[in-house]
Amino acid sequence: MKARSGFTLVEILIVVVILGILAAIVIPQFTEASTEAKTSSLCTDLQTMRSQIELYKIQHNDALPGAGGVSFQLALTGQTNINGDAGTDYGPYVQQIPTNQFNDSDVIATGVADQVPVVDDGSAGWYFNTNTGAFNACDSAEHAAL
């Protein structure tokens, strides 16, 4: 009689269980790496925006973006004169406002509150304090302090 070649059901089940255990170990590592990458990118965007706000202040006699005749966003993405009005003397400081990776918004909320507001509806990605010049991320209580 001829011996049959192939795998038994028990052997196949053992392989499937081993692959399931390996997947259970590896998949959470990818999820954590994704969050770390978003956080790192957010920190880089914050650093860039904060440095460009400081450059704007230096070139505009210590005035904050948005204090002149144009909005905060237009002051950083367009050209302005020394008074902060539309002109051709200075800028643009950034080509576009970066997107906050945690809520996919590039909208900038402005105000005078010392605490960064928690925006649950995702309408604003960033918060700019018009009194102090602080620029922060708006997402949740976990990321609002960045």
Disulfide bonds with the S-S distance in Angstrom:
none
